[in-house]
Amino acid sequence: MASMTIRDIDEKLKAKLRVQAARHGRSMEDEARDILRTALSIEPSRTGGLVEAIRARFEPFGGVELEIPPREPMREPIDFDK
């Protein structure tokens, strides 16, 4: 097995890891190993694109119906020679 050293961990983060490890009855090293294993075993879902991601995030809030203004006839092009 490979070993790894992680430097410059914030003291608050280290304290949280220590408390969580104690809650689970294991060492900080075992807890960190389990956290990494869990985080890396989850495959990111790539089922949809950006539109689907935005829709999934905002759909629970409902939507609005926007009134589409009627179309007008095309305007005459601007003459830049004047």
C-alpha positions in Angstrom: 0.0 0.0 0.0 1.1 3.5 -0.6 1.3 6.2 2.0 0.6 9.9 1.8 1.4 12.9 3.9 -0.9 15.9 3.9 0.6 19.2 5.1 -0.8 22.5 6.1 -4.2 21.2 7.4 -6.2 23.9 9.2 -6.4 23.3 12.9 -10.2 23.5 12.8 -10.4 20.9 10.1 -8.0 18.6 12.0 -10.2 19.0 15.1 -13.3 18.1 13.2 -11.6 15.1 11.8 -10.5 14.0 15.3 -14.0 14.4 16.7 -15.6 12.5 13.7 -13.1 9.7 14.1 -13.8 9.4 17.8 -17.5 9.3 17.1 -16.9 6.4 14.7 -14.5 4.7 17.1 -11.5 4.8 14.8 -8.2 6.6 14.3 -7.9 9.9 12.4 -6.0 8.1 9.7 -8.7 5.5 9.3 -11.4 8.2 9.2 -9.5 10.2 6.6 -9.0 7.0 4.5 -12.8 6.3 4.7 -13.7 9.8 3.8 -11.4 9.6 0.7 -12.7 6.2 -0.3 -16.3 7.4 0.0 -15.7 10.6 -1.9 -13.9 8.9 -4.7 -16.3 6.0 -5.1 -19.1 8.3 -6.2 -19.2 8.7 -9.9 -20.2 12.2 -11.1 -23.4 12.1 -13.1 -23.0 13.3 -16.6 -26.5 12.5 -17.8 -27.4 16.0 -18.8 -26.0 19.2 -19.9 -26.0 22.7 -18.5 -29.6 23.3 -19.3 -30.7 20.2 -17.5 -28.6 21.1 -14.5 -30.0 24.6 -14.3 -33.6 23.3 -14.7 -33.1 20.7 -11.9 -31.8 23.4 -9.6 -34.6 25.9 -10.2 -37.6 23.8 -11.1 -38.7 23.3 -7.4 -39.2 27.1 -7.1 -41.8 27.1 -9.9 -41.8 29.3 -12.9 -43.4 32.2 -14.6 -45.2 32.7 -17.8 -43.8 35.5 -19.8 -45.9 37.4 -22.3 -44.4 37.3 -25.7 -44.9 40.7 -27.4 -46.4 40.6 -30.9 -44.0 40.8 -33.8 -43.7 44.1 -35.6 -42.8 44.6 -39.3 -39.1 44.8 -40.1 -37.6 48.3 -40.0 -35.9 49.8 -42.9 -32.1 49.3 -42.8 -30.0 52.3 -41.7 -28.3 54.2 -44.5 -24.8 55.0 -43.3 -24.0 57.0 -46.4 -26.0 60.0 -45.2 
